[in-house]
Amino acid sequence: MIEKDFDYPYISKYGTVVGIDEVGRGALAGPVVAAAVLLKKPIEGVDDSKKINREKRELLFKKLILSAQIAFGIATPTEVDIYNVIGATKLAMERAYRTLGTESFVLVDGLEMGLSFFHKCIVKGDGKSPSIAAASIAAKVFRDDIMKKVSNYFADYGFEHNMGYGTPQHIRALKENGPTVFHRLTYAPVRNALNERTLKDWIASKKISLKRIKAETFHLFFN
């Protein structure tokens, strides 16, 4: 449960506090999205986005837009493949913070990753800090909107429902249709559904770069 006073010691010490959280690390497709949020006032009902249903998340997001400073950072599926998901998460968080344009102290959800700005990482912080919880809501709503829009181009995979995560329907679609360039090619269920012809066609048409193909994936097809 959110601790309403959790951020106060940091605000008292540093003046302002920004919360940062990400969403999408475990998905098979789509970006990793991070949100940076500077709350200007408490917002009733803010909590870990995973504990809130879609309707409430979207309502709270509208309130955040009106009463908080928000910025987003995105790491693409290509960047997930090249830098791995931890590296991509770090990129997304750095981008969100820089876009916010503030020198505030930052509370970050999760384990330490060596971020460049002045911060403290809080394990399960989205269930403790109002600022991090607000960021978790913003990141979730923003990424869900991306996945819903992308589903118009990749209708077979149900992105508008699964948001790129490995649901049974999504796994079945991967086996039947193979992956798209919007999938994370280094994730095992995607890699296992990728065939040599598709991979070579993508490279030849420059839909993907050789840099994107991790050595162990590339060698499966080109040894």
C-alpha positions in Angstrom: 0.0 0.0 0.0 1.2 3.5 -0.8 2.7 5.4 2.1 1.4 8.9 1.7 4.3 10.5 3.6 7.0 8.4 2.0 8.3 11.2 -0.2 8.3 13.9 2.5 11.8 13.3 3.9 13.2 13.6 0.4 11.2 16.7 -0.4 12.2 18.3 2.9 15.9 17.6 2.1 16.0 18.3 -1.6 13.1 20.6 -2.2 11.4 18.6 -5.0 11.2 14.9 -5.9 10.7 13.2 -9.2 9.4 9.6 -9.4 10.5 7.3 -12.2 9.1 3.9 -13.2 9.0 1.8 -16.3 6.7 -0.7 -17.9 7.1 -3.3 -20.6 10.3 -5.2 -19.5 8.7 -8.6 -19.7 6.8 -8.1 -23.0 7.7 -10.0 -26.1 6.9 -7.0 -28.3 6.9 -3.3 -28.1 9.0 -0.7 -26.4 10.1 -0.2 -22.8 8.5 3.0 -21.6 9.6 5.0 -18.6 7.8 8.0 -17.1 9.2 10.7 -14.9 6.6 12.5 -12.7 7.0 15.6 -10.5 3.8 15.8 -8.4 2.7 19.3 -7.6 0.1 18.1 -5.1 -1.1 14.8 -3.7 -3.6 12.9 -5.9 -6.0 10.6 -4.1 -6.1 7.0 -5.3 -2.6 6.9 -6.8 -1.1 3.5 -6.3 1.0 0.8 -8.1 -0.5 0.6 -11.6 -0.6 -3.2 -11.4 -3.1 -2.9 -8.5 -5.5 -0.5 -10.4 -7.9 -1.5 -13.2 -7.7 0.2 -16.6 -10.6 2.6 -16.1 -9.1 3.9 -12.8 -5.6 4.2 -14.3 -6.9 6.3 -17.2 -8.8 8.5 -14.8 -5.8 9.0 -12.6 -3.6 9.7 -15.6 -6.0 12.5 -16.7 -5.7 14.0 -13.2 -1.9 13.7 -13.4 -1.8 15.6 -16.7 -3.6 18.5 -15.0 -1.7 18.6 -11.7 1.8 17.2 -12.3 4.8 17.6 -14.6 5.3 14.4 -16.7 7.8 13.3 -19.3 8.3 9.9 -21.1 11.3 8.0 -22.3 11.1 5.1 -24.8 13.5 2.4 -25.7 12.6 0.6 -28.9 12.5 -3.2 -29.5 15.7 -2.7 -31.5 17.4 -1.2 -28.5 16.1 -4.0 -26.2 17.7 -6.5 -28.7 21.0 -4.6 -28.9 21.5 -3.5 -25.2 19.4 -6.1 -23.4 16.3 -5.2 -21.4 18.2 -3.7 -18.5 20.2 -1.5 -20.8 17.1 -0.5 -22.6 15.3 0.3 -19.3 18.2 2.5 -18.3 18.0 4.3 -21.7 14.3 4.9 -21.2 14.7 6.3 -17.7 17.5 8.6 -18.7 15.5 9.9 -21.6 12.4 10.5 -19.4 14.5 12.4 -16.9 16.2 14.6 -19.5 12.9 15.3 -21.2 11.4 16.4 -17.9 14.1 19.1 -17.7 14.5 19.4 -14.0 17.4 19.0 -11.6 15.2 17.4 -8.9 16.2 14.5 -6.8 14.8 11.3 -8.2 13.2 8.2 -6.6 13.4 5.2 -9.0 11.5 2.0 -8.8 13.7 -1.1 -8.7 17.3 -2.1 -8.2 20.3 0.2 -8.8 21.3 0.4 -12.5 23.9 3.2 -12.4 21.7 6.0 -13.7 23.6 9.3 -14.4 21.3 11.6 -12.4 21.0 12.2 -8.6 18.7 9.4 -7.4 17.8 6.6 -5.0 16.5 3.3 -6.2 13.6 1.9 -4.1 12.8 -1.8 -4.4 9.0 -2.2 -5.0 8.9 1.6 -4.8 5.7 1.8 -6.9 3.9 0.3 -3.9 5.5 2.8 -1.5 6.2 6.2 -3.0 3.4 8.4 -4.4 5.8 9.9 -6.9 6.9 6.5 -8.2 3.3 5.1 -8.2 2.3 8.1 -10.3 5.1 7.4 -12.7 4.0 3.7 -12.9 0.4 4.8 -13.9 1.7 7.3 -16.5 4.1 4.8 -18.1 1.4 2.1 -18.2 -1.3 4.2 -19.8 1.2 5.7 -22.3 2.6 2.3 -23.3 -0.8 0.7 -23.6 -1.9 3.4 -26.0 1.2 2.7 -28.1 0.4 -1.0 -28.3 -3.3 -0.3 -29.1 -2.2 1.9 -32.1 0.4 -0.6 -33.3 -2.2 -3.4 -33.2 -3.8 -1.7 -36.3 -0.7 -2.8 -38.3 -0.2 -6.2 -36.7 -3.8 -7.4 -36.2 -3.0 -11.1 -35.8 -1.2 -10.7 -32.5 -3.8 -9.1 -30.3 -1.6 -6.3 -29.0 -4.6 -4.2 -28.1 -5.4 -6.9 -25.5 -2.1 -8.4 -24.4 0.1 -5.3 -24.8 2.8 -7.4 -26.2 3.0 -9.8 -23.3 3.2 -13.6 -23.8 -0.4 -14.6 -23.5 -1.5 -18.0 -25.0 -3.1 -16.2 -27.9 0.0 -14.2 -28.6 2.3 -17.3 -28.4 -0.1 -19.1 -30.7 0.0 -16.2 -33.2 3.9 -16.3 -33.1 3.9 -20.0 -33.9 1.4 -19.6 -36.8 2.6 -16.3 -38.3 6.1 -15.8 -37.1 7.3 -12.6 -35.4 7.2 -9.0 -36.7 10.0 -6.4 -36.6 8.1 -4.9 -33.6 8.9 -8.1 -31.6 12.0 -8.5 -29.5 14.0 -10.9 -31.5 16.3 -11.9 -28.7 13.5 -13.2 -26.5 13.3 -17.0 -26.6 9.6 -17.4 -27.7 10.2 -14.9 -30.5 13.6 -16.2 -31.5 12.2 -19.8 -31.6 9.4 -18.6 -34.0 11.8 -16.8 -36.3 12.9 -18.6 -39.5 15.9 -18.2 -41.7 14.1 -16.9 -44.8 12.3 -14.1 -42.8 15.5 -13.1 -41.1 17.4 -12.9 -44.3 14.6 -11.0 -46.0 14.5 -8.4 -43.2 18.2 -7.9 -43.4 18.2 -7.7 -47.2 15.4 -5.1 -47.2 17.1 -3.2 -44.3 14.1 -3.6 -42.0 16.6 -4.7 -39.3 20.3 -4.2 -39.0 22.9 -6.8 -38.3 23.7 -5.0 -35.1 20.3 -5.9 -33.8 20.9 -9.7 -34.2 22.7 -10.9 -31.1 25.6 -13.3 -31.9 23.8 -16.3 -30.6 20.7 -15.6 -32.6 22.6 -14.7 -35.8 24.7 -17.9 -35.7 21.5 -20.0 -35.5 20.9 -19.1 -39.1 24.2 -18.2 -40.6 26.7 -20.7 -39.4 
